[in-house]
């Protein structure tokens, strides 16, 4: 399966929404359990495009199969900090696509003027933790029993990468 990593465009919105919803409904990776309504996602993506913020999608056979974005924080004291979010559909995991998505997004975040990119990840998501370490993120802290899904508490790691 050939996969292209490209900046998100308006034509990707519905596919991005489907992929986001699928990954959210897995209940294992994201901070929400289903995607927001399509119109909310449309407004979100159009704002990202308008502002030139870093967001890339992985496209295979014309369909969005993954994404990675770095969203700058909106408070003045955090002006050079962004938050990374990403996801891939299951058949595309473990093939280096996530690594490519993150590297492209981090390069764009740096060019955008960010100094720090941070993320949270559930501690038991060991493949994601290893992926983030591979591209330069370091663990900065642990929040115990930070999330509860289906009655089970999980710890959350805080990770970040700094640009020189």
C-alpha positions as a LaTeX table, in Angstrom:
\begin{tabular}{lrrr}
\hline
Residue & $x$ (\AA) & $y$ (\AA) & $z$ (\AA) \\
\hline
Unk1 & 0.00 & 0.00 & 0.00 \\
Unk2 & 1.45 & 3.28 & $-1.09$ \\
Unk3 & 0.99 & 6.15 & 1.38 \\
Unk4 & 1.60 & 9.84 & 0.73 \\
Unk5 & 2.10 & 12.36 & 3.53 \\
Unk6 & 0.68 & 15.73 & 2.52 \\
Unk7 & $-0.47$ & 18.95 & 4.17 \\
Unk8 & $-4.16$ & 18.77 & 4.99 \\
Unk9 & $-6.50$ & 20.36 & 2.45 \\
Unk10 & $-10.19$ & 21.11 & 2.43 \\
Unk11 & $-10.78$ & 18.01 & 0.29 \\
Unk12 & $-9.43$ & 15.83 & 3.15 \\
Unk13 & $-11.93$ & 16.99 & 5.77 \\
Unk14 & $-14.49$ & 14.18 & 5.48 \\
Unk15 & $-11.79$ & 11.49 & 5.33 \\
Unk16 & $-9.98$ & 13.07 & 8.27 \\
Unk17 & $-13.25$ & 13.08 & 10.22 \\
Unk18 & $-13.86$ & 9.37 & 9.47 \\
Unk19 & $-10.31$ & 8.43 & 10.51 \\
Unk20 & $-10.45$ & 10.57 & 13.64 \\
Unk21 & $-13.77$ & 8.98 & 14.61 \\
Unk22 & $-12.48$ & 5.45 & 14.02 \\
Unk23 & $-9.38$ & 5.97 & 16.16 \\
Unk24 & $-11.39$ & 7.72 & 18.90 \\
Unk25 & $-13.89$ & 4.85 & 19.04 \\
Unk26 & $-11.06$ & 2.40 & 19.68 \\
Unk27 & $-11.11$ & 3.97 & 23.17 \\
Unk28 & $-7.36$ & 3.39 & 23.64 \\
Unk29 & $-5.46$ & 6.32 & 22.20 \\
Unk30 & $-7.19$ & 9.69 & 22.15 \\
Unk31 & $-8.58$ & 11.99 & 24.82 \\
Unk32 & $-12.09$ & 11.71 & 23.39 \\
Unk33 & $-14.20$ & 8.67 & 22.58 \\
Unk34 & $-15.73$ & 9.85 & 19.29 \\
Unk35 & $-14.99$ & 12.58 & 16.81 \\
Unk36 & $-16.72$ & 15.92 & 17.14 \\
Unk37 & $-19.50$ & 16.57 & 14.61 \\
Unk38 & $-18.35$ & 16.93 & 11.01 \\
Unk39 & $-19.14$ & 20.66 & 10.90 \\
Unk40 & $-16.95$ & 21.27 & 13.97 \\
Unk41 & $-14.12$ & 19.32 & 12.37 \\
Unk42 & $-14.62$ & 21.27 & 9.13 \\
Unk43 & $-14.30$ & 24.60 & 11.01 \\
Unk44 & $-11.23$ & 23.28 & 12.88 \\
Unk45 & $-9.44$ & 22.17 & 9.70 \\
Unk46 & $-10.31$ & 25.32 & 7.74 \\
Unk47 & $-8.89$ & 27.39 & 10.62 \\
Unk48 & $-5.68$ & 25.32 & 10.59 \\
Unk49 & $-5.33$ & 25.85 & 6.83 \\
Unk50 & $-6.07$ & 29.59 & 7.12 \\
Unk51 & $-3.46$ & 30.06 & 9.87 \\
Unk52 & $-0.83$ & 27.85 & 8.19 \\
Unk53 & $-0.58$ & 25.58 & 11.20 \\
Unk54 & 1.20 & 22.22 & 10.92 \\
Unk55 & $-1.18$ & 19.40 & 10.04 \\
Unk56 & $-0.43$ & 16.52 & 7.74 \\
Unk57 & $-2.49$ & 13.58 & 6.59 \\
Unk58 & $-1.45$ & 10.16 & 5.37 \\
Unk59 & $-3.36$ & 9.28 & 2.20 \\
Unk60 & $-3.60$ & 5.84 & 0.62 \\
Unk61 & $-5.67$ & 5.12 & $-2.50$ \\
Unk62 & $-7.25$ & 8.56 & $-2.14$ \\
Unk63 & $-8.40$ & 7.96 & 1.45 \\
Unk64 & $-7.12$ & 9.62 & 4.64 \\
Unk65 & $-5.64$ & 6.85 & 6.80 \\
Unk66 & $-3.88$ & 8.96 & 9.43 \\
Unk67 & $-2.96$ & 12.44 & 10.59 \\
Unk68 & $-0.54$ & 14.39 & 12.72 \\
Unk69 & $-0.84$ & 17.99 & 13.83 \\
Unk70 & 0.93 & 20.41 & 16.13 \\
Unk71 & $-1.45$ & 22.99 & 17.53 \\
Unk72 & 0.10 & 26.08 & 19.09 \\
Unk73 & $-1.20$ & 26.89 & 22.55 \\
Unk74 & $-3.30$ & 30.03 & 22.68 \\
Unk75 & $-2.04$ & 31.74 & 25.85 \\
Unk76 & 0.63 & 34.45 & 25.45 \\
Unk77 & 3.14 & 32.81 & 27.80 \\
Unk78 & 2.97 & 29.59 & 25.76 \\
Unk79 & 3.33 & 31.33 & 22.39 \\
Unk80 & 6.22 & 29.06 & 21.31 \\
Unk81 & 4.66 & 25.77 & 22.52 \\
Unk82 & 2.54 & 23.38 & 20.50 \\
Unk83 & 0.67 & 20.17 & 21.30 \\
Unk84 & 1.07 & 17.15 & 19.04 \\
Unk85 & $-1.85$ & 14.91 & 18.17 \\
Unk86 & $-1.91$ & 11.99 & 15.79 \\
Unk87 & $-3.57$ & 8.75 & 14.80 \\
Unk88 & $-3.43$ & 6.01 & 12.18 \\
Unk89 & $-5.93$ & 3.39 & 11.10 \\
Unk90 & $-4.88$ & $-0.11$ & 12.29 \\
Unk91 & $-3.75$ & $-1.55$ & 8.92 \\
Unk92 & $-1.24$ & 1.29 & 8.57 \\
Unk93 & 0.39 & 1.03 & 12.00 \\
Unk94 & 3.89 & $-0.36$ & 12.51 \\
Unk95 & 5.09 & 0.53 & 9.00 \\
Unk96 & 6.98 & 3.78 & 9.68 \\
Unk97 & 4.08 & 5.99 & 8.55 \\
Unk98 & 3.66 & 7.43 & 12.05 \\
Unk99 & 7.36 & 8.26 & 12.16 \\
Unk100 & 7.10 & 10.05 & 8.82 \\
Unk101 & 3.98 & 11.95 & 9.92 \\
Unk102 & 5.63 & 13.12 & 13.15 \\
Unk103 & 8.89 & 14.13 & 11.48 \\
Unk104 & 7.05 & 16.18 & 8.86 \\
Unk105 & 4.89 & 17.79 & 11.54 \\
Unk106 & 7.84 & 18.60 & 13.80 \\
Unk107 & 9.76 & 20.16 & 10.91 \\
Unk108 & 6.71 & 22.28 & 10.07 \\
Unk109 & 6.25 & 23.22 & 13.74 \\
Unk110 & 9.85 & 24.39 & 13.90 \\
Unk111 & 9.43 & 26.40 & 10.70 \\
Unk112 & 6.22 & 27.84 & 12.19 \\
Unk113 & 8.35 & 29.25 & 15.01 \\
Unk114 & 7.65 & 26.84 & 17.83 \\
Unk115 & 10.35 & 26.01 & 20.37 \\
Unk116 & 8.63 & 23.22 & 22.26 \\
Unk117 & 6.21 & 20.47 & 21.25 \\
Unk118 & 4.49 & 18.44 & 23.93 \\
Unk119 & 2.01 & 15.59 & 24.15 \\
Unk120 & 0.32 & 13.23 & 26.54 \\
Unk121 & 0.14 & 9.48 & 26.00 \\
Unk122 & $-1.31$ & 6.68 & 28.06 \\
Unk123 & 1.52 & 4.87 & 29.80 \\
Unk124 & 0.39 & 1.44 & 28.60 \\
Unk125 & 0.51 & 2.55 & 24.95 \\
Unk126 & 4.10 & 1.34 & 24.76 \\
Unk127 & 4.36 & 1.37 & 20.96 \\
Unk128 & 3.43 & 5.08 & 20.89 \\
Unk129 & 5.82 & 5.88 & 23.75 \\
Unk130 & 8.64 & 4.17 & 21.85 \\
Unk131 & 7.69 & 6.02 & 18.64 \\
Unk132 & 7.76 & 9.38 & 20.41 \\
Unk133 & 11.14 & 8.60 & 22.01 \\
Unk134 & 12.49 & 7.55 & 18.61 \\
Unk135 & 11.76 & 11.01 & 17.17 \\
Unk136 & 13.25 & 12.88 & 20.14 \\
Unk137 & 10.51 & 13.24 & 22.76 \\
Unk138 & 11.48 & 12.78 & 26.39 \\
Unk139 & 9.28 & 11.82 & 29.32 \\
Unk140 & 8.80 & 14.82 & 31.61 \\
Unk141 & 6.27 & 13.43 & 34.05 \\
Unk142 & 3.58 & 10.98 & 35.01 \\
Unk143 & 0.01 & 11.63 & 36.08 \\
Unk144 & $-1.34$ & 8.62 & 37.97 \\
Unk145 & $-4.89$ & 7.40 & 37.25 \\
Unk146 & $-5.37$ & 10.42 & 34.99 \\
Unk147 & $-7.93$ & 8.85 & 32.67 \\
Unk148 & $-10.75$ & 6.39 & 33.13 \\
Unk149 & $-12.18$ & 4.44 & 30.22 \\
Unk150 & $-14.73$ & 1.68 & 30.71 \\
Unk151 & $-14.14$ & 1.74 & 34.45 \\
Unk152 & $-10.37$ & 1.29 & 34.20 \\
Unk153 & $-7.93$ & 3.98 & 35.33 \\
Unk154 & $-4.75$ & 4.58 & 33.38 \\
Unk155 & $-1.62$ & 6.62 & 33.95 \\
Unk156 & $-0.66$ & 9.34 & 31.48 \\
Unk157 & 2.87 & 10.33 & 30.51 \\
Unk158 & 3.81 & 13.89 & 29.64 \\
Unk159 & 6.44 & 14.07 & 26.90 \\
Unk160 & 8.10 & 16.92 & 25.04 \\
Unk161 & 10.76 & 17.76 & 22.51 \\
Unk162 & 12.64 & 21.07 & 22.39 \\
Unk163 & 14.12 & 22.66 & 19.29 \\
Unk164 & 17.53 & 24.29 & 19.54 \\
\hline
\end{tabular}
